[in-house]
Amino acid sequence: MSTAAEDAVHDFVAVGLGPFNLGLACLAEPVDGLDGVVLEARDHFSWHPGMMLDDATLQVPFMADLVTMADPTSSYSFLAFLKATGRLYPFYIRERFYPHRAEYDAYCRWAAERLRCIRFGRHVEQISFDANDDLYVVRARTAQGTETYRARQLVLGTGTTPHVPDAVRGLDGPVLHSADYLDRKAWLQEQGSVTIVGSGQSAAEVYRDLLDDVGPYRLTWLTRSARFFPMEYTKLTLEMTSPEYTRYFHGLPLEQRARLGEEHKQLYKGISGDLVDDIFDTLYRLSIDGPVPTELRAGVTLEGAAWDAGDEQYTLEMRHVETGETFRHTTTGLVLATGYRPLVPGFIEPVRDRIRWDERGRYDVALGYTIDDDGRIFVQNAEEHTHGLVAPDLGMGAFRSATIINAMCGREVYAVEKDIAFQTFGAPVAGAVEARA
């Protein structure tokens, strides 16, 4: 196997090309004196292809693109994409702030194709540290062999991985995660019954997509949530995505952050209100012709499951959270809309001792998104446990990328807002004089 090495020493190597590292690349591209590469294992950009439903939209406005909140003049903005593709006026006439998910994916692919720093088809296998040269060494496998990249700093944006609950981990049979929904939709609709387990937008979208054709199959949605929560999107709540709240949350003890993290889930893992209403309206319309073969049951948790290969069906062991009663539910098709979890990649093992870890074995992420004492290893969307609900928020991606770029350059390349909220978080500072009317 051939091995290729780059002679250049880069300012940074970013691993993984999701929207966050793509935004970082877009913001880094025009910065004089900042040189970096982004390594991506896939051969093209792709964003949640298994959930690219026709009518699905983002849950954040178009300004939450790759760059606008850091640099409204960037040539990589969503509006620049619309102008370049002849869709700016139709988008204006549409008068809706929320782009279609497929449109956002096309926008990201448009941006990725214009960047020279992206290296597709690079499977990172190992990151090591060269103490003599004080550099990180990144080894990546390609179709032709291996390549080596050397850099002063790293940005880990390997994203999240589909989460499978313990109760069904290792389960036999054709169970699927919602991440693969579209690839298996036709098969699901050939089953006599389909059950969706999970909460939030993905579960609701899969349920709604299957609902129109219900009849040949029975459709069930089981969720642990106490009800089918709409995502809270009121303006004072949105201020919790502010730099001020992030600082406040980051300064709390670990146990307190963990408790708040659970409470905050409905703020960004809920269902869009329009989709909740659309599900009800669809159920109402379908019920005109008689009972709809569907069941929605909230407040139940999945405690176990078994696959019967002979009958080709699952038996789910369920418990009602409030009453404590248990029951069994059988289904032939099973969809897990159980979300995603951060991924700690194995390729960082050689530099594990250079990384800070918390008592639960997670990255100990500083306020400026570094995980090492030297301030040279940054993470993207791996800090929900330290920074709160802003970590996966597309709208805060440009803020984080600007913060990282400023740190890598040692100067303020992009102005980063410090205080944007009307409200104040936490107790008053001792000795501070409060303003009076």
Long-range contacts (C-beta under 8 A, 24 or more apart in sequence): 1-145, 1-146, 2-144, 2-145, 2-146, 3-145, 3-146, 3-147, 3-148, 4-144, 4-145, 4-146, 4-147, 4-148, 5-147, 5-148, 6-147, 6-148, 6-149, 6-150, 8-35, 8-150, 9-133, 9-135, 9-150, 9-151, 9-152, 10-35, 10-36, 10-37, 10-149, 10-150, 10-151, 10-152, 11-35, 11-36, 11-151, 11-152, 11-153, 11-408, 12-36, 12-37, 12-151, 12-152, 12-153, 12-154, 12-155, 12-408, 13-37, 13-38, 13-39, 13-136, 13-138, 13-149, 13-151, 13-153, 13-154, 13-155, 14-38, 14-39, 14-154, 14-155, 14-156, 14-157, 15-39, 15-124, 15-127, 15-138, 15-154, 15-155, 15-156, 15-157, 15-158, 15-345, 15-347, 16-40, 16-156, 16-157, 16-158, 16-159, 16-380, 17-42, 17-45, 17-112, 17-118, 17-120, 17-157, 18-47, 18-157, 18-159, 18-380, 18-381, 19-47, 19-66, 19-108, 19-394, 19-397, 20-157, 20-380, 20-381, 20-397, 20-400, 20-401, 21-155, 21-157, 21-380, 22-66, 22-108, 22-111, 22-112, 22-115, 23-65, 23-66, 23-67, 23-397, 23-398, 23-401, 24-155, 24-157, 24-380, 24-401, 24-404, 24-405, 25-115, 25-117, 25-118, 26-66, 26-67, 26-74, 26-76, 26-111, 26-115, 27-66, 27-67, 27-70, 27-71, 27-74, 27-76, 27-398, 27-401, 27-402, 27-405, 27-414, 28-117, 28-405, 29-76, 29-115, 29-116, 29-117, 30-74, 31-405, 31-409, 31-413, 33-409, 34-405, 34-408, 34-409, 34-413, 36-117, 36-151, 36-155, 37-117, 37-118, 37-119, 37-149, 37-151, 38-115, 38-117, 38-118, 38-119, 39-119, 39-122, 39-124, 39-138, 39-140, 39-149, 40-118, 40-119, 40-120, 40-121, 40-122, 41-121, 41-122, 41-123, 41-124, 42-120, 42-121, 43-120, 43-121, 44-109, 44-112, 44-120, 45-105, 45-108, 45-109, 45-112, 46-105, 47-101, 47-104, 47-105, 47-108, 48-101, 48-105, 48-179, 49-105, 49-182, 50-178, 50-179, 50-180, 50-181, 50-182, 50-183, 51-101, 51-178, 51-179, 51-181, 51-182, 51-202, 51-205, 52-101, 52-102, 52-105, 52-182, 53-101, 53-182, 53-205, 53-209, 54-102, 55-100, 56-100, 56-101, 56-102, 56-205, 57-96, 57-98, 57-99, 57-100, 57-101, 58-98, 58-99, 58-100, 58-101, 58-104, 58-394, 59-98, 59-201, 59-231, 59-272, 60-98, 60-393, 60-394, 60-395, 61-97, 61-98, 61-395, 62-91, 62-97, 62-98, 62-99, 63-97, 63-395, 64-393, 64-394, 64-395, 64-397, 65-107, 65-394, 65-398, 66-107, 66-108, 66-111, 66-397, 66-398, 67-398, 68-398, 69-395, 69-396, 69-398, 69-399, 70-398, 70-399, 70-401, 70-402, 70-414, 70-416, 71-398, 71-402, 71-414, 76-111, 76-114, 78-104, 78-107, 81-106, 81-107, 81-110, 81-111, 84-110, 85-110, 122-147, 124-345, 124-347, 125-347, 126-347, 126-349, 126-350, 127-154, 127-347, 127-348, 127-350, 127-351, 128-350, 128-351, 129-350, 129-351, 129-354, 136-351, 136-376, 136-377, 152-376, 153-376, 153-377, 153-378, 153-408, 154-376, 154-377, 154-378, 155-378, 155-379, 155-380, 155-404, 156-345, 156-348, 156-371, 156-377, 156-378, 156-379, 156-380, 156-382, 157-379, 157-380, 157-381, 158-343, 158-345, 158-382, 159-340, 159-343, 159-381, 160-340, 160-341, 160-342, 160-343, 160-381, 160-392, 161-340, 161-341, 161-343, 162-336, 162-338, 162-339, 162-340, 163-338, 163-339, 163-340, 163-341, 164-336, 164-338, 165-302, 165-336, 165-338, 167-302, 167-303, 167-304, 167-305, 167-317, 168-302, 168-305, 168-334, 168-336, 171-305, 171-306, 171-307, 171-314, 172-307, 172-309, 173-307, 173-309, 173-312, 173-314, 173-334, 174-333, 174-334, 175-307, 175-314, 175-334, 175-335, 175-336, 176-334, 176-335, 176-336, 177-335, 177-336, 177-337, 177-338, 178-202, 178-203, 178-206, 178-335, 178-336, 178-337, 178-338, 179-340, 181-206, 181-209, 181-335, 185-209, 185-210, 187-333, 188-217, 188-333, 188-335, 189-213, 189-216, 189-217, 191-217, 191-331, 191-332, 191-333, 192-217, 192-218, 192-332, 193-217, 193-218, 193-219, 193-220, 193-313, 193-330, 193-331, 193-332, 193-333, 194-218, 194-219, 194-220, 194-331, 194-332, 194-333, 194-334, 194-335, 195-219, 195-220, 195-221, 195-222, 195-314, 195-316, 195-329, 195-331, 195-333, 195-334, 195-335, 196-220, 196-221, 196-222, 196-335, 196-337, 197-222, 197-223, 197-302, 197-316, 197-334, 197-335, 197-336, 197-337, 197-338, 198-223, 198-335, 198-336, 198-337, 198-338, 198-339, 199-223, 199-224, 199-225, 199-229, 199-269, 199-337, 200-269, 200-270, 200-271, 200-337, 200-339, 201-231, 201-269, 201-270, 201-271, 201-272, 201-275, 202-337, 202-339, 203-271, 203-337, 204-228, 204-271, 204-272, 204-275, 204-276, 204-279, 205-275, 206-335, 206-337, 207-279, 207-296, 208-275, 208-278, 208-279, 208-282, 211-279, 211-282, 211-283, 211-286, 211-294, 212-282, 214-286, 214-292, 214-293, 214-294, 215-293, 217-293, 217-333, 218-293, 218-294, 218-295, 219-293, 219-294, 219-295, 220-294, 220-295, 220-296, 220-297, 220-329, 220-331, 221-294, 221-295, 221-296, 221-297, 222-297, 222-300, 222-302, 222-316, 222-318, 222-329, 223-297, 223-298, 223-299, 223-300, 224-299, 224-300, 224-301, 224-302, 224-321, 225-266, 225-298, 225-299, 226-298, 226-299, 226-321, 226-322, 227-298, 227-299, 228-271, 228-276, 228-296, 228-298, 229-266, 229-270, 229-271, 230-270, 230-271, 230-272, 230-273, 230-276, 231-266, 231-267, 231-268, 231-269, 231-270, 231-271, 231-272, 231-273, 232-266, 232-267, 232-270, 233-273, 236-422, 236-423, 237-267, 239-420, 239-421, 239-422, 239-423, 240-264, 240-267, 240-388, 240-389, 241-389, 241-390, 241-393, 241-395, 241-396, 242-419, 242-420, 242-421, 243-399, 243-416, 243-417, 243-418, 243-419, 243-420, 244-418, 244-419, 244-420, 244-421, 244-424, 244-425, 245-388, 245-390, 245-421, 245-425, 246-367, 246-387, 246-388, 246-390, 247-367, 248-425, 248-426, 249-387, 249-388, 250-367, 250-386, 250-387, 250-388, 251-426, 254-358, 254-359, 254-360, 254-385, 257-385, 257-386, 257-388, 258-385, 260-388, 261-384, 261-385, 261-388, 261-389, 264-388, 264-389, 267-389, 268-389, 268-392, 268-393, 269-339, 305-334, 342-381, 342-382, 342-384, 344-382, 351-377, 358-385, 358-386, 360-385, 368-403, 368-404, 368-407, 369-400, 369-403, 369-404, 369-407, 370-407, 375-407, 378-404, 378-407, 378-408, 380-404
